[in-house]
């Protein structure tokens, strides 16, 4: 872009204009070779439910990305050093009062811009086009026609969509809009259209500014990932260097610079995030890391022993195990309210953790498994999204300050799928890295009502049978989360010649991409029958097994 700006000031043709005239020829490899190592994409969040998905798609293209608010200050924008900017969709209408706009700093940044849905409309208005409510709104599946087969009216080929639709000239996409661009700004041309949105895509290749009315980031859009890659790697010239190996190397170096020779304390839970933090810190600083594993008695079957085997025996990490089952069960005695249970477990964990930490000398840092979605949700408007309430068991209540420790969060720039990938890169077993999510309070929120050891022991065994059968029959990776729930109600059953009056267990399995919405997993009837018979026959105290077929919404994934 700097070369183009210089050419304009001198009255010479820009790179794009010269290429169109046949004066110069370039290719993507040359652009990438000259791109800086710190190439990054800035994503401005206008309130779309897909904003995090955009960031993930950019990273899947091998390029680092971050989400910020549309109102990002000019100095922060400059400091970020974006190679390109993507403007997300959003629920607002451009013409309404207080609707978010495109700032002068973004419009004049000189880097390639891509507006998606509302982002396209905001760009169109910013540069002099018009946006109006559409008589026919489009939500869901649609087909777009690519203008002139992907070429622009002046004969210049569209570098974003060109050639993607094949001979038919049509692309299957995902739409979600009520407004549409009515007239294009000066210098822009149409690159896509639908029956209801004649201007479903626009481009000003000379300035590398593009807009799409549809969502390339969702899996429903044909060639969506290719479109993202064309923008960030082709148009923005970013090299594909955001890879698991490079991420590990960069984060290890960062940890070493940050903590130096000082000791670091980590509360190890055995979950994916804390396990990857432990492996990363161990690779970076070795014996300077001290892990405290608080076994609260609400873990899955044999999980405590598995955690110790993985980190102490396999990785050689320094792990201190604290068996605190009795203390947690006593604190939970008679407590039935789910939120009260979460808070009690969180407070007790901090109490036990702090007590153990006092016995350790020379610790100066506290490590946590914060990941990027936590940062986005916690920061709320500072990153562009709306603030969400983080579950109470994630709130450490100023633990670093109370313990007079500095905080190190090695994973705070990573999405969950990236955490899993670098976990494998660090040598953690796939069985650990690929585990389904498990709540911080453990089985405490999968036991309805008061928590008792008897209930936890029954639930542990039932959950183990369910999950082990999913693994055995190749179904585990086909569902996103699966677990058992204990209900403290009794149901009449028959075994042999006698009647039984025992407890009920519910099985839950869901399929989801982002855990914001989910559908119940349609597991085979024969499989469910087999699991039910195993649970009832092998675990004393259970007379009935049910299967939860509720979606999210209206239900949540967890029961409490």
Buried (B, 14 or more C-beta within 10 A) or exposed (E): BEEBEEBBEEEEBBBBBBBBEEEEEEEEEEBBEEBEEEBBBBBBBBBBBBBBBBBBBBBBBBBBBBBBBBBBEEEEBEEBEBBBBBBBBBEBBBEEEEBBBBBEBBBEBEBBBBBBBBBBBBBBBBBEBBBBEBEEBBEEEBBBBBBBBBBBEEEBBBBBBBBBBEEEBBBBBBBBBEBBBBEBBEBBBBBBBBEBBEBBBBBBBBBBBBBBBBBBBBEBBBBBBBBBBBBBBBBBBBBBBBBBEBBBEBBBEBBEEBBEEBBBBBBBBBBBBBBBBBBBBBBBBEEBBBBBBBBBBBBBBEBBEBBBEBBBEEBEBBBBBBEBBEBBBEBBEEBBEBEEBBBBBBBBBBBBBEEBBEEEEEBBBBBBBBBBBBBBBBBEEBBBBEEEEEBBBBBBEEBBEEBEBBBBBBBBBBBBEBBBBBBBBBEBBEEBBBBBBBBBBBBBBBBBBBBBEEBBBBBBBBBBBBBBBBEEBEBBEEBBBBBBBBBBEBBEBEEEEEEBEBBBBBBBBBBBEBBEEBEBBEBEEEBBEBBBEBBBEEBEBBBBBBBBEBBBEEBEBBBB
